[in-house]
Amino acid sequence: MVLVSEFTDDLVLLTQTRQAQWRSTDGGRLWIRDQVLTGAENQGEGGVDFFDYIEGPDGAIYLASWAGFVRSDDRGSTYVLYTTERIENTHSVVLTQGESGTLAAWIGTYGGGPLLADIGTNTWRTCADLPMRFTRSTVTTSDWGRDGTAVFDEGYST
């Protein structure tokens, strides 16, 4: 899985591995390789998959991974585990920011139905009552979060 995200001040983050990312602070001209998670956080030799980046209202960079959510206060140079809540059978995560600045994660699971997580309070809720439909792409509408539309990849959506 390749994940590329652009942020303010010409910051670009790219990852296609399970342990590292490439960081550019000049809009993609020069790149630096950074280790994201190390040791026990990697869940073994294979590491963890990374799902989505988002820049919070506080300027921190958040990254959803199988190990939980990680946070960088130095524009992606280093990360710390923000929450170790790990959802079993996760197949996709989409991070979003609400109008009030709250950060949330829509989490698709194999067999467990979609979950909605408030990253700030580390609270989770199942959304098994939402209608499901099949898709193969990640899409959000301009009214995402207001019209009830959220779409996951890998064949599951709400």
DAZIDA-V291697 format. One record per residue. N is the residue number from 0. RES is the residue in one letter. NEAR is the number of other ideal C-beta (glycine too) atoms within 10 Angstrom. Layout:
N:RES:NEAR + N:RES:NEAR
This chain:
0:M:11 + 1:V:8 + 2:L:16 + 3:V:12 + 4:S:18 + 5:E:14 + 6:F:16 + 7:T:8 + 8:D:9 + 9:D:12 + 10:L:18 + 11:V:18 + 12:L:23 + 13:L:18 + 14:T:23 + 15:Q:12 + 16:T:16 + 17:R:19 + 18:Q:17 + 19:A:16 + 20:Q:23 + 21:W:17 + 22:R:20 + 23:S:17 + 24:T:17 + 25:D:11 + 26:G:11 + 27:G:14 + 28:R:9 + 29:L:9 + 30:W:14 + 31:I:11 + 32:R:9 + 33:D:17 + 34:Q:12 + 35:V:24 + 36:L:23 + 37:T:10 + 38:G:5 + 39:A:8 + 40:E:18 + 41:N:18 + 42:Q:15 + 43:G:8 + 44:E:7 + 45:G:10 + 46:G:19 + 47:V:19 + 48:D:19 + 49:F:26 + 50:F:24 + 51:D:19 + 52:Y:22 + 53:I:20 + 54:E:21 + 55:G:17 + 56:P:11 + 57:D:10 + 58:G:12 + 59:A:16 + 60:I:22 + 61:Y:22 + 62:L:27 + 63:A:27 + 64:S:25 + 65:W:19 + 66:A:22 + 67:G:19 + 68:F:25 + 69:V:23 + 70:R:18 + 71:S:23 + 72:D:14 + 73:D:9 + 74:R:17 + 75:G:25 + 76:S:12 + 77:T:13 + 78:Y:23 + 79:V:10 + 80:L:14 + 81:Y:19 + 82:T:17 + 83:T:11 + 84:E:15 + 85:R:13 + 86:I:18 + 87:E:9 + 88:N:10 + 89:T:19 + 90:H:17 + 91:S:22 + 92:V:23 + 93:V:21 + 94:L:22 + 95:T:17 + 96:Q:16 + 97:G:12 + 98:E:7 + 99:S:6 + 100:G:10 + 101:T:14 + 102:L:23 + 103:A:19 + 104:A:24 + 105:W:25 + 106:I:25 + 107:G:26 + 108:T:18 + 109:Y:12 + 110:G:8 + 111:G:14 + 112:G:16 + 113:P:21 + 114:L:18 + 115:L:17 + 116:A:22 + 117:D:14 + 118:I:23 + 119:G:13 + 120:T:10 + 121:N:13 + 122:T:11 + 123:W:13 + 124:R:10 + 125:T:13 + 126:C:14 + 127:A:11 + 128:D:8 + 129:L:13 + 130:P:7 + 131:M:13 + 132:R:8 + 133:F:7 + 134:T:14 + 135:R:9 + 136:S:9 + 137:T:17 + 138:V:13 + 139:T:13 + 140:T:12 + 141:S:7 + 142:D:9 + 143:W:15 + 144:G:15 + 145:R:10 + 146:D:9 + 147:G:11 + 148:T:14 + 149:A:22 + 150:V:19 + 151:F:22 + 152:D:17 + 153:E:13 + 154:G:12 + 155:Y:20 + 156:S:23 + 157:T:19
